[in-house]
């Protein structure tokens, strides 16, 4: 089954005998996977010394569900804040879907946006952190940001920030593969802060219900609300243009995200006419055939421009980026709607200011 079929099945949207049988099978797999995750968490809960500790602060940005919640924009915001204060910062990521010897899409996006930071991809993130901290003083980071690190308990951290997408906050209330939860929501007891993203997309009453449900697991959490806010349009070779470039224009949009609907709503907020939209699986690698399809769809809908996320943009070929119909990557920022002061106060308490 492809990504969209899977979402339809676990959400219950897909009906019929085949979908019901698939859900039954996934329920059996969930019954095997969930206890294994719980047992692993118990190990670290009862033996905290099993986690590797390094001598610089570690901040983890993660989530409890599969799919996009906005980790990259928030990670970028934290790193930009640290770098602006003269704090040497390294980002460590598992490197999911990276080709051998290359950065994955998030890595390319973050290094394009923040060239001052060190970006390391290594599935053994605790080992990567220890290696960085063993460098000489001129190269050693003063802060490590663990991208998508909530479930990576092998590396100890001073701060766990968990993002929850307001559009699908609790992963259909089932642990994968039956749902989108990576682990039980009781894991929120490990976190110090929860940021509810895409909070501008749901009603106040829904947000309050999400917050109350989150707090039922951890009353000590700092809560914040945030939304994805487009920043600039990027072209080939790093040139930037104002968002007004596509105002009133016919646009063909595409993305390879865990939550494609969220990106579509972002594009629609730019006062342009979304004449065509194509969703690919999360972390999709674009082939020449895919790029031909994108070009053909853009021509079919008579688009003035093609737009995608920066996560997708950094994987496109120069041939597509220099096509007659201009292709733009939309750089997404995280904008706080509430709890901003409390959030940054917590982050600042961990960031070590540059000495001297």
Secondary structure as UniProt FT lines:
FT   HELIX           3..11
FT   HELIX           17..46
FT   HELIX           48..50
FT   STRAND          57..63
FT   HELIX           71..84
FT   TURN            85..86
FT   STRAND          89..93
FT   TURN            96..97
FT   TURN            100..101
FT   HELIX           105..113
FT   TURN            115..116
FT   STRAND          118..121
FT   HELIX           125..133
FT   TURN            137..139
FT   STRAND          143..147
FT   TURN            150..151
FT   TURN            153..154
FT   STRAND          159..165
FT   TURN            166..167
FT   TURN            169..170
FT   HELIX           171..173
FT   TURN            176..178
FT   HELIX           185..190
FT   STRAND          193..197
FT   HELIX           199..201
FT   HELIX           204..215
FT   TURN            216..217
FT   TURN            219..220
FT   STRAND          222..234
FT   HELIX           236..238
FT   STRAND          240..241
FT   HELIX           243..246
FT   TURN            247..248
FT   STRAND          250..256
FT   HELIX           260..268
FT   TURN            269..270
FT   STRAND          273..280
FT   TURN            282..283
FT   HELIX           288..300
FT   TURN            301..302
FT   STRAND          305..309
FT   HELIX           310..313
FT   TURN            314..315
FT   HELIX           318..321
FT   STRAND          326..338
FT   HELIX           340..348
FT   TURN            349..350
//
